[in-house]
Amino acid sequence: MQVLQHNWGWKLLSLLGAVVLTLFVQRQQDVTQTTIVKPLRVQPGPGLRTDTPKGEVEVRIDLSGPGELIRNIDTNDVTVLFDVSTLRAGRLTAVPVRVELARQYEGRVTHDWRPRAVQVRMAAETTREFPVIVETASQVEGWAWREVPKTEPGRVTVAGTDAALAAVTRVSAVFAPGARELVSSTVALQAQNSAGSVIPDVRIEPAQVLVTGMQHRVVINKRIPVQPVFTPPPGMRVEVRVTPTHVLATGPEQLLSPLYVMETPALQAPRGAGEVTRDVTLNSPHSAIQLQPSRVKVWIKTQSSNRRP
């Protein structure tokens, strides 16, 4: 018993040290590292454009800390701060890059990032005004504009370098209106050159317009009765039947609207009493009109007008 009580203070201190060392080693073993990459795009102020850098800059953020925290962190918990609001045109300036973590990770996760600064040069923008032209990417067959569609606003401003603006010949609102009479759509704008290619290195203000207009169907379907054409023999009574009695005509509305009957080619009726059946091909009144079916069967019976049926 006396042996166990001997130097008990030192023994307790050693035990506590061992516990602390164990916890420290476990914590060191649980440290996890990861890297997050976030894009940085320079946003120029009014009347300016970004000359340097070209496009986006990747900011790589190295994170280190307890595995449980590192596994839960995502890109939304990391904010890249970059202020170019004081820059003016012409001068190349090293703008500092700062990175902040969400509050729940402050002091618990260490972070380092690169680059620490980005070289930025602003240039003055050149602007020109253009009217907006509506281009139909793909129009549903059988539909057409009643009149040229309108845009709101009708004119927009295009900003960019002198070289880029010199290549712009038109600003287009390209879209598919669909099969509908009333069109009202918000459409993104494209700056195009004379070949119709999109010029990406310019800025259009506003970037979208409202396109409105009216369409109408240019191709319709219409059931039309078939009218047999023949000359009845003198003194004979004629009975005629057509199968089918109607055909379906498909074509432009302006051609079908005044069409009320589809006549057959002239048929020869029997000269005396008798009957005849003819398979007749109908002639479309216009190449743009299609008939279905295009052939009908005509039955003609003649008998003396003095003979009772």
C-alpha positions as CSV (number, residue, x, y, z in Angstrom):
1,M,0.0,0.0,0.0
2,Q,2.8,2.3,0.8
3,V,4.4,1.6,-2.5
4,L,1.3,2.6,-4.4
5,Q,1.1,5.9,-2.4
6,H,4.7,6.7,-3.0
7,N,5.1,9.7,-5.5
8,W,1.4,9.6,-6.3
9,G,1.5,13.3,-7.6
10,W,4.1,12.5,-10.2
11,K,2.1,9.4,-11.3
12,L,-1.1,11.4,-11.7
13,L,0.7,14.1,-13.7
14,S,2.2,11.4,-16.0
15,L,-1.3,9.9,-16.5
16,L,-2.7,13.3,-17.5
17,G,0.2,13.8,-19.9
18,A,-0.4,10.5,-21.5
19,V,-4.1,11.3,-22.0
20,V,-3.3,14.7,-23.6
21,L,-0.7,13.1,-25.9
22,T,-3.1,10.5,-27.0
23,L,-5.8,13.1,-27.8
24,F,-3.2,15.2,-29.7
25,V,-2.1,12.3,-31.8
26,Q,-5.7,11.3,-32.6
27,R,-6.4,14.8,-33.6
28,Q,-3.4,15.0,-35.8
29,Q,-4.3,11.7,-37.5
30,D,-7.9,13.1,-38.2
31,V,-6.6,16.2,-40.1
32,T,-7.9,16.1,-43.7
33,Q,-6.9,18.3,-46.6
34,T,-8.8,19.2,-49.8
35,T,-8.7,21.7,-52.6
36,I,-11.6,23.8,-54.0
37,V,-11.4,25.6,-57.3
38,K,-13.6,28.7,-57.9
39,P,-13.8,30.8,-61.1
40,L,-13.0,34.5,-60.9
41,R,-14.4,36.7,-63.6
42,V,-13.5,40.4,-63.7
43,Q,-16.7,42.6,-63.8
44,P,-15.8,45.9,-65.4
45,G,-17.5,49.1,-64.4
46,P,-19.7,51.3,-66.6
47,G,-18.0,52.4,-69.8
48,L,-15.2,49.9,-69.3
49,R,-14.3,46.5,-70.6
50,T,-11.7,43.9,-69.4
51,D,-8.6,43.9,-71.5
52,T,-6.5,41.7,-69.1
53,P,-7.1,38.9,-68.2
54,K,-8.9,37.2,-71.0
55,G,-11.7,35.2,-69.6
56,E,-12.0,33.7,-66.2
57,V,-9.2,33.1,-63.6
58,E,-9.2,29.9,-61.5
59,V,-8.6,30.5,-57.8
60,R,-7.4,27.3,-56.0
61,I,-8.2,27.2,-52.3
62,D,-6.4,24.6,-50.1
63,L,-8.3,23.6,-47.0
64,S,-7.0,21.8,-43.9
65,G,-8.8,20.7,-40.8
66,P,-10.8,18.0,-39.0
67,G,-12.1,15.4,-41.4
68,E,-15.7,15.9,-40.3
69,L,-15.6,19.6,-41.2
70,I,-13.7,19.2,-44.4
71,R,-16.1,16.5,-45.7
72,N,-19.0,18.9,-45.1
73,I,-17.6,22.0,-46.7
74,D,-18.6,22.9,-50.3
75,T,-18.0,25.7,-52.7
76,N,-20.9,27.8,-51.3
77,D,-19.0,28.0,-48.0
78,V,-16.0,29.7,-49.7
79,T,-16.2,33.3,-51.0
80,V,-13.7,34.9,-53.3
81,L,-13.4,38.6,-52.9
82,F,-12.0,40.8,-55.7
83,D,-12.6,44.5,-56.0
84,V,-11.9,46.4,-59.3
85,S,-14.3,49.3,-58.7
86,T,-11.5,51.8,-58.4
87,L,-9.6,50.8,-61.6
88,R,-9.5,53.2,-64.6
89,A,-8.7,52.5,-68.2
90,G,-5.2,51.9,-69.4
91,R,-3.1,50.9,-66.4
92,L,-2.1,47.4,-65.5
93,T,-2.8,46.8,-61.8
94,A,-2.2,43.9,-59.4
95,V,-5.6,43.5,-57.7
96,P,-5.5,41.4,-54.4
97,V,-7.5,38.3,-54.2
98,R,-9.0,37.4,-50.8
99,V,-10.8,34.3,-49.6
100,E,-13.3,34.0,-46.7
101,L,-14.9,30.9,-45.2
102,A,-18.3,30.6,-43.8
103,R,-18.7,31.6,-40.2
104,Q,-19.0,28.0,-38.9
105,Y,-15.5,27.2,-40.3
106,E,-13.7,30.3,-39.1
107,G,-10.8,29.3,-36.7
108,R,-11.5,25.6,-37.2
109,V,-10.3,25.2,-40.8
110,T,-7.1,26.7,-42.2
111,H,-7.0,27.8,-45.8
112,D,-4.5,29.1,-48.3
113,W,-5.1,30.2,-51.9
114,R,-3.5,31.1,-55.1
115,P,-3.1,33.4,-56.9
116,R,-2.9,36.1,-54.3
117,A,-3.3,38.8,-56.9
118,V,-4.5,39.1,-60.5
119,Q,-3.1,41.5,-63.1
120,V,-6.0,43.6,-64.4
121,R,-6.1,46.2,-67.2
122,M,-9.3,48.0,-68.1
123,A,-10.0,49.6,-71.5
124,A,-12.6,52.1,-72.5
125,E,-15.6,50.6,-74.3
126,T,-16.8,51.8,-77.7
127,T,-20.6,51.6,-78.2
128,R,-22.9,51.6,-81.2
129,E,-26.7,51.3,-81.6
130,F,-28.4,48.7,-83.8
131,P,-32.0,47.9,-84.7
132,V,-33.2,44.5,-83.6
133,I,-34.0,42.0,-86.4
134,V,-36.3,39.1,-85.7
135,E,-35.1,35.8,-87.2
136,T,-37.2,32.7,-87.2
137,A,-35.0,29.7,-86.3
138,S,-37.6,27.1,-87.3
139,Q,-41.2,27.8,-88.1
140,V,-43.9,25.2,-87.9
141,E,-45.0,24.0,-91.3
142,G,-48.2,25.6,-92.4
143,W,-47.8,28.8,-90.3
144,A,-46.5,32.3,-91.3
145,W,-46.3,35.8,-90.0
146,R,-49.3,38.0,-90.8
147,E,-46.9,41.0,-90.6
148,V,-43.3,41.7,-89.6
149,P,-43.0,41.0,-85.8
150,K,-42.0,43.8,-83.5
151,T,-39.5,44.0,-80.6
152,E,-39.5,46.1,-77.5
153,P,-37.1,47.9,-77.4
154,G,-36.6,48.3,-81.1
155,R,-33.0,49.4,-80.8
156,V,-30.2,48.2,-78.5
157,T,-26.6,49.3,-77.7
158,V,-23.6,47.1,-78.5
159,A,-20.4,47.7,-76.6
160,G,-16.9,46.3,-77.2
161,T,-13.5,46.9,-78.8
162,D,-13.3,48.9,-82.1
163,A,-12.3,45.7,-83.9
164,A,-15.2,43.7,-82.5
165,L,-17.8,46.4,-83.2
166,A,-16.5,46.8,-86.8
167,A,-17.4,43.2,-87.4
168,V,-21.0,43.5,-86.2
169,T,-23.5,44.0,-89.0
170,R,-26.8,43.2,-87.2
171,V,-28.3,42.3,-83.9
172,S,-30.8,39.5,-84.1
173,A,-33.5,37.9,-81.9
174,V,-33.4,34.3,-83.1
175,F,-36.3,32.1,-81.9
176,A,-38.9,29.6,-82.9
177,P,-42.5,31.0,-82.6
178,G,-44.2,27.7,-82.6
179,A,-47.8,26.9,-83.8
180,R,-49.8,29.8,-82.3
181,E,-51.5,32.9,-83.5
182,L,-50.5,35.3,-80.8
183,V,-46.7,35.4,-80.2
184,S,-45.2,37.1,-77.2
185,S,-41.8,35.8,-76.1
186,T,-38.7,37.1,-74.4
187,V,-35.7,36.4,-76.6
188,A,-32.0,36.7,-76.1
189,L,-30.1,38.8,-78.6
190,Q,-27.1,37.9,-80.8
191,A,-24.6,40.2,-82.4
192,Q,-23.7,38.8,-85.8
193,N,-21.3,39.5,-88.6
194,S,-22.2,39.5,-92.3
195,A,-22.0,35.7,-92.5
196,G,-24.4,35.2,-89.7
197,S,-21.8,34.1,-87.2
198,V,-22.2,35.2,-83.6
199,I,-19.6,37.6,-82.3
200,P,-19.0,36.7,-78.6
201,D,-16.6,39.6,-77.5
202,V,-19.3,42.3,-77.3
203,R,-21.9,43.2,-74.7
204,I,-25.5,43.9,-75.7
205,E,-27.7,46.2,-73.6
206,P,-30.3,45.1,-72.9
207,A,-29.5,41.5,-73.5
208,Q,-33.1,40.4,-74.2
209,V,-36.1,41.9,-76.0
210,L,-39.8,41.1,-76.1
211,V,-40.9,39.9,-79.5
212,T,-44.6,40.2,-80.3
213,G,-46.6,39.4,-83.5
214,M,-49.4,37.6,-85.1
215,Q,-49.2,34.4,-87.2
216,H,-51.8,32.6,-89.3
217,R,-52.2,29.2,-90.7
218,V,-51.2,29.1,-94.4
219,V,-52.1,25.4,-94.8
220,I,-55.5,24.1,-93.9
221,N,-57.6,21.0,-94.4
222,K,-61.1,21.2,-96.0
223,R,-63.7,18.6,-96.9
224,I,-65.0,19.4,-100.4
225,P,-67.9,17.6,-102.2
226,V,-67.2,16.0,-105.6
227,Q,-69.2,17.2,-108.5
228,P,-69.3,14.9,-111.5
229,V,-69.3,16.7,-114.9
230,F,-71.1,15.2,-117.9
231,T,-73.5,16.0,-120.6
232,P,-76.8,14.1,-120.3
233,P,-78.0,12.6,-123.6
234,P,-81.1,14.2,-125.1
235,G,-84.4,12.7,-124.0
236,M,-82.7,10.6,-121.3
237,R,-83.0,10.7,-117.5
238,V,-79.7,10.4,-115.6
239,E,-78.9,9.0,-112.2
240,V,-75.4,9.6,-110.8
241,R,-73.6,8.4,-107.7
242,V,-70.0,9.3,-106.6
243,T,-67.9,7.3,-104.1
244,P,-66.6,8.9,-101.9
245,T,-68.9,11.9,-102.0
246,H,-66.2,14.2,-100.5
247,V,-62.4,14.5,-100.7
248,L,-60.0,16.1,-98.2
249,A,-58.2,19.1,-99.7
250,T,-55.0,20.3,-98.0
251,G,-53.3,23.6,-99.0
252,P,-52.9,27.3,-98.5
253,E,-55.9,28.9,-96.9
254,Q,-56.1,31.6,-99.6
255,L,-56.5,29.0,-102.3
256,L,-58.9,26.7,-100.4
257,S,-61.2,29.4,-99.1
258,P,-63.0,30.1,-102.4
259,L,-63.1,26.3,-103.3
260,Y,-66.6,24.8,-102.7
261,V,-66.8,21.8,-105.1
262,M,-64.2,19.6,-106.7
263,E,-65.3,18.8,-110.3
264,T,-64.4,15.7,-112.1
265,P,-63.0,15.7,-115.7
266,A,-65.8,15.6,-118.3
267,L,-67.4,12.2,-118.4
268,Q,-69.2,10.5,-121.3
269,A,-72.7,9.2,-120.2
270,P,-74.3,6.3,-122.1
271,R,-76.1,7.5,-125.2
272,G,-78.9,5.1,-124.7
273,A,-80.4,3.4,-121.7
274,G,-77.8,1.7,-119.6
275,E,-75.2,2.3,-116.9
276,V,-71.5,2.8,-116.7
277,T,-68.9,3.0,-113.8
278,R,-65.8,5.1,-114.2
279,D,-62.7,5.3,-112.0
280,V,-61.8,9.0,-112.3
281,T,-58.6,10.9,-111.3
282,L,-59.4,14.3,-109.9
283,N,-57.3,17.2,-111.1
284,S,-56.2,19.5,-108.4
285,P,-56.9,23.2,-109.2
286,H,-53.5,24.2,-108.0
287,S,-50.1,22.4,-107.5
288,A,-50.1,23.6,-103.8
289,I,-53.4,21.7,-103.1
290,Q,-53.3,18.0,-102.4
291,L,-56.4,15.8,-102.6
292,Q,-57.1,12.7,-100.5
293,P,-58.2,10.5,-102.1
294,S,-57.2,11.6,-105.5
295,R,-59.4,9.1,-107.3
296,V,-63.2,8.5,-107.1
297,K,-65.7,6.1,-108.6
298,V,-68.6,7.6,-110.6
299,W,-71.6,5.5,-111.5
300,I,-73.9,6.9,-114.2
301,K,-77.3,5.3,-115.2
302,T,-79.4,6.6,-118.1
303,Q,-82.9,5.7,-119.1
304,S,-85.6,7.1,-121.3
305,S,-87.3,10.1,-119.8
306,N,-90.7,8.6,-121.0
307,R,-90.1,5.3,-119.1
308,R,-91.1,5.1,-115.5
309,P,-88.5,3.9,-113.2
